[in-house]
Amino acid sequence: MQVTVTRKDSKFLPDPSRVIARFLYSNDERSADIIRKVLAMSESEVNTALSQVLRGFSIRHRNISKIFEMHYNKLNNLFKEMDINQENLDLSRKALIGSYFTMEYSIESAAFFNPSIVEDPDQSELMPDEKRVIFSFRATGEGHISSIVFRSAIIDKNNNLIIEPVGKMLAEAEIIKRYIYYKKSFIKKLDEMRGFDNEISPDFVLEKLADNFTYGELKRLIEEIRKTHQLSTIEELIINRMMWLAKSHYELEFSLDSAISERVIFPTSETERNGIEDARFVKFTDDNGEVTYYATYTAYDGITILPKLLETKNFYHFKVLPINGEIARNKGMALFPRKFNGKYAMLCRPDGVNNYIAYSDNINIWREAKLIQKPKYPWELIQVGNCGSPVETEEGWLVITHGVGPMREYVLGASLYELDNPEKEIGRLKTPLLAPNDEEREGYVPNVVYSCGSIVHNGNLIIPYAKSDFSSTYACINLRELLDELKNSR
């Protein structure tokens, strides 16, 4: 029996017109020179220059003057070094200074790929057999810096997409660093990082803090210690590790007047400065029936990767935290949509080649994993991995996989695991479920199809997927047909 895959016509393409306004800073000397030049301008010159900037960019950004003001405020330390009294500066001059430290960044000019899909929290005002969904994508711009963006759509009874209009006034979130750290767990996480000589304790910093402390309290204490103490190389390393860990926790708050297609989760912390990659979103239902949306993703700082976790209820407010533990050291972690015996479960690939499963009492600490799947067929001999969170069906846990074979071609496969024992594979396709066709072979990385999450709708599996790391589309597969084929493949 051959599983029928129906490719749909909808295309998600990169759009270079979608831009955000980013803070731009070169060095203190050049920046100070720019500030002096603006301060030397007359009031009339300031008003004329600012008017021209606002006329050109206020139609491209929501509240661009507020963005200029925020970027101006980022220069406070430089103003102090220049010994400039800011109290006498009016709002127009401040906004103009801020504009010189602002640049547009086209978030998806290079690629729009690696999608996942979940049910929208809002399922109101729909026709029978329709479902409102949220797609997430990895959007990549200049310098291959990746961010997370969204699209909203309705899937009708025939599995066709009605995509909501895509907004152009992109909105970055307000970044909130109000995470409360517990000293004992913070020390334990530092130990996990194993990045410094264990003979030297971090107590020379932490003993001065309460048992519970905030990011701001830690930052202020470290600034004070650096001013008053001559630190050794290892002490400086310990402090850098502390700040690296602390900066990995933050919250994001989007404006309520932003459409979901206008919300951009752009790299924020140092661990993400070179990109946020491949978010795998899942609708998670806790034992008490409470629903939370989680996404595992990979933070990249240009040298190392760090698995991280997004948490949201409504796609307006997000909590961000690192995934810690011995097995959290590779890409492709995917959370199960519910617990097993009171524990979270996660698919992972700590060795970069095989699929594993892990369990944990704590959603962001993962210590041990069990091997559940190795490459078997020619089209996956290099490596196998998941393509998103498992989908629960009456026959078992359906896992869409990716396999890498000759010529580094990426294809999609499928496996089935027991519902009560997701460590036991009970079926596996012998041939790829979906491989690149002639159109899909061309792109930033040729010969790749890839997905980060699927859902079931009206008896069909809906798989959004990327085409050679450039654009995205989706396919539909009859779920009954796929499950029967998997059961017959034992």
N, C-alpha and C positions, 0 to 999 in steps of 0.2 A: 504493500500500500504506500502511495506517495502522498505526503501532506501537501495540500494546496495552499500556497502563499499568494495573497492578493495584494499587490502593490497599489497604493492609492496615488492620485495625481497631485495632492497637496505638496507644496514645497516651502520649506523655510530657508530663506536665503540671507546671507549677510547683507547688511544695509549700512553703507558708510555715512549716511546722513544722521545716524543715531549717535549723538555725542553727549558727553558729560563735561563739566567744567572742573578741571583739576588744579590743585595748588602747584605752582612751579617755582622752584627756588634753586639758584645756581650756587653762589657763594657769598659770603658776607661782604666782601669788597665791592663786587659788582652790584649787589642788592642795595648796599648803602649809597652807591653812586646814583642809582635810579631814584631812591627816596629823596636825595638832596635835590635832584633835578625837578621832581614834582613839587617839593616844598618851595622851590624858587619861582614857580609859576604864579602868575597873577590870578586873582579870583575869577576874572573873565576867561582866562585861558583854561583854568580848571573846569569851569562849567561847560565851555565849548567842547573840550576833549571828552569829558564824561558823557555829554549828550550824544556825541558821535558813537561812542562805544555802546551806550544803551540802545540807540536806534538800530545798531547792527546786530546786537545779540540778545535783546530782551525777548524777541520772538522765537529764539532758539532754546531758551532756558527758563524754567520756572523761577521767578524772583532772582534774577541775576545780580541785582544790587545787594541782596543779602549774602550771596556767595562772595562777592567782592569784599564785603565787610568781614566775613569769616576769614578770608585769606589775609586781609589786613591784620586781623588779630593774631594770626600766626607769627607775625613779625615783632611781637612785643619785646622779646629778648634783644633783637637787633636794635630797636629804638633805645633800649636802655644802654646798650653798649655805645650808641652814638650820642648819648646824653641829650636826647630830644624830648621836650615836654609835649606830650600828645594832647593835653587838655585843651589847647588852643586850636586844635585842628577840627574843622567842620566836617560833616558827614560826606560832603561831595569830594573833598580832598582825600579823605580816608578811602572812599570807594574807588577813586581813580588810582590811588596807590595799589589797592587790592587788585585792580584790573591788570596791572603790569606783572602781577605774580599769579596770573591765571592763564590756563591754556585749555583749548578743547582737545578731548581725546575721543576718537571714534572707536567705540567699544567692540564693534563687530565688523570692522572693515576687512578683516582677513578671513574669518571663518565663523560659522554658526552651526554647532554640531554637538554630538554626544547627548541626546535628549533623554529625559525621563518624563513620566506622566503619572498623575495622581488625580483622584476625584477632588473637585473643588469643595471646600466646606459649605458653599452655598449651592444647594440643589433646588432652589425655588423657581417658580415660573417656567417650568419645562413641559414640553409635550410628552405623552407616553413614549416610553422606550428611548428617551433622550437622556444624556448625562453631560453635565458641565465638568470640564476637566482643566487642569493646569499643567502646561508643559514647562519644564525647565530646560535650559540650554547652556552649553559652554560657549560664550561669546569671546572671540579673540581679536584683538586689534594690533596696532603697531607694537613691535618688540615682542610679539607673541605673549602679551599679558592677557590672561583669561579672567573672566568674571562670570557670575551667574545671572541670567536674565530669564524672564518668564513670558509666556503667552497664554491667553485664556481662549477656550473654544467650547463648542457644544458638539458632541457626537450624536448624530441622529440615528434613527432605527436601522438605517442601511449602512451604518458605520462611516458615513461621510462627515467631514468636519465643516462646521460653521465657525470660522475664526473671527473673534472680536477685533474691531479696528485697533491697529497698533499705534499707541501714542508716541509722539515725537519729543515731548518735554520730559526728558529723562530725569529721574530723581535718585540721588544717592541718599542713603539713610543717615540719620543722626547717629553718631557713634557714642555709646554710653559705656563707660568703664566703671561699673558699680558692683562688680562681682565680689562677693565676700569669701575670703580664703580662711580655711581652718588650718592652724599652724601644723598640727600633726599630719594631716593629709598632704599639705604643701611640701613638708620635708620628705614624705614618702615618695611624692612625685619627682622631687629633685634627685632622690636616690635612684629612681628608675632610669633617669636620664644618663646616669653613670658617666657624666662628663667632667668630673673633677676628682681630685685625690680625696678619697673617703676619710683620710686621716685628719683632714681639716674640716671642721663642722661649720655649717652655715649659721650657727648660733650667734656668731659675732654681729650678725644683722638681726636675726629673728628674735633673739632674746629681748630686744628693745620694743617688740610689738606685742600687742595683746593676743590672746588665744585665737580671736577672730580679728581679721584686719582686711582693709580694702586695698585696691590697686594704688589709689592716691596716697594712702598712708605709707605703703612700702616705697613708692617712688620718692616721697619727700624725705624719708629716712635715709635712703641710699644717697640722695643728693647731699644731705648733711654729712654723712660719713665720708663721702669723697672730698668734701671741702676741708674736713678737720683731721683726716687720717691719711697717712702714707700707706697705700695698699700694696700688698705683694701681688705678684703675677697670679697666683692661685686664688687669692681673695678677689681680685678683679674678675677672674673667670667665674667664680661662684656668683658674684653679683650679676654678671651678664646673664648667667643661666636663670637666675631668679627673675630678672626683668623679662627675659625671653618667654618664660613660662607664664608670668603674670599677664603679659600683653596678649597671650593667646586666648584669653577669656574676655569677651565683651558682648554687648548687646547692640542691636540695630533697631531703629524705629523709623518707619516710613510715614510720610504725611498721608492722612486719610483722604486727601483730594488727589492722590496719585492712582492712576490705573495700574493694574498689575504688570502690564507690558512696559510701564515706565519705571519700574523698580529695578535697580541695578545693585547687586551685591558685589562691590568692587574690592580688590585686595586692600586690607586695612592694617593688619599687624605685620611685624617684620617677618614672621614665618610665611607670609603670603605674598611678599612684595613682587615676586615674579609670576604670580598667578594662582587662581582658584580653579581646580580642575575636576570635571566629571562628577557632579553632584548626583547621588542616587537617592531620590526622594521616595518615601514610603508613608502611607497612612497607617499609623500604629495605634492599635486598640489595646488599652491596658486591661488588667483583670477586672477592674471595676467599671469597665465600659467607656472610660474617658479616652477621647481621641486626641492624639498629638501627631503632627507631621514632623518627621525627622529626615535629615539628609546627611549621609556621609560624603565627604569630599576630600580631595588631596590639596593641601597647601604646599606651595613650592617657593623657596626663597632664592633660587638660582643655584643652590648646591645640594640641599637636602629636601626631602619631602616629609610632611607631617600629616597623618590622617586626622581630620577634624569632623565635628558634628554640628549641624544646624538643628535648632528646635523652634517650632512655631505652632501656634494654634490657628492663626488667621492670615498669614503671609504679609502682615504689616509689622509685627514685632518678632524679632528673631533673637535667640540666644546662641552664642558661638562658643565652643569649648574644644580643646584638643582631646583626641582619643589616646589614652595612655596605656602602657603595658607592653610586655615583651613581644606580643604578636602584632602590635600596631606599628609596623615598620615598612609597609608596602602599600601599593595602590589597590583599589577595588574592594573595600569592605562594604558589605551590604546587610542591613539589619532586617531580620524577620519581622513581619507585621504584628506579631504578638509574642508573649512569653511562653516558655516551657517550664512547668513545675516551678513557677515563680522567678525564673531567670530569663534575662534577655538572651537572644541568640543572634549570631552574626556569621555570615559567610565571609571568608577572607582568603588571602593567598600570601602568607608570610614568606614563602620561599620563592615567590615570583613565577612558579611553574604549575603547581597543583592547587586544587580547591580544598579548603578546610572549613570546619565549623567550630565555633567557639561559643561558650556560655559565660555569663557574668551576672553578678548581683548588681553591679554598677554599670550604667550604660556607657560610661566613658573610660572604663578601666578593663582591659582584656589581657589575660595573662597566659592562658593555655588554649591550644587548638588541636583538633583531631583531623587527620587526613581523611577525606571522603571521596576524592576523585583525582585520578591521574590522566594525563593524555593517553589516548588509546588508538585513535584512528589517524590516518595519514594527514588529514586536514587540520589536526590539532596537536601534532607531535611536539612543537616547540613549547607551547604552553596552553593551558586552559584557564578561564576565569569566569566570573559571573557577569551578567549584563543587567544587574539590578537586583532588587529584593525578590525573594521567592514569592510566588503567587499561590495562595491556598485554593485547592480544588477538592472535589469530593473523592478523587482518586489518589491524592497526595500533593506534595509540594512541587510545583512546577518551577524549575529554574532554567531560565534562558541563559545560555553560556556563550562565550566567544572562544574560538579556537584559532591558533596561529599556526600556519603550515608553510609549505614551500613558497618561496618568493615573499615571505612575510605577509601573506594574504590573511586578512582577518575575516572570519565567517561566523555566523550565529548557529549555535546548536541548541539542544534542549535535553534536559534530564528530569526524571521524576523520582522523588524521595518519599518514604513513608511519612504519613501525617504524624503519627505518634513517636516516630523515631527518624528524624530528618538526617541521621547519619547513614541510613541505609538507602542506597540507590536501587530502585526497582525497575528503572527503564532509562534508556539512553539512545538517542537517534544515532544511527550508523552513518548517516550522511548529513551534510549541513542543512539546517532549516532554511537559511537564507545566505546566499553568497553574492558578492558584487557582480552585477551585470555590466554590459558594455558602458552604459551611461554612468554607473556608479564607481567605475574604476578610476576615473580622473578626479584629481583634487590635490589638496596640499600634501597629503600622504596617500599615494595611490593604493588601490586594491584593499580597501578597508570598509567594512560595514560594522557598526558598533552601536550599542544601545545601553542606556543606564536605568531602564525600568519600564515595565509593562503593566497593563490592567486588563480585566475581563469586562466586556460589555455585550449584552444580548447574546451570550453564548459564543462570543468570539474573543480571541486574544488580540489586543491592540498593541503593536510593537512600534514605537517611534524609533527611528534609527538614523545614524549619520552616514553620509556618503563621502568616504575618503577625506575625512577631517575638513570638509569645506561647507557642506549644506546638509539639510535634514529632510526627512519625509516620514511616512509610516506605512505599515502593512497590517493586514487582517488575516487571521488564521482561525478556522473553525476549531473551537476548543475540544469538542468531542472527538473529532478526527485526529487531532494531535495526541490526545490522551490515549486513544486506542492504539495508535502507532507506537507510543512509548511503552505501553503494557505488552505489546506483541514483540518488542525488541529485547525482552529479557534474555 
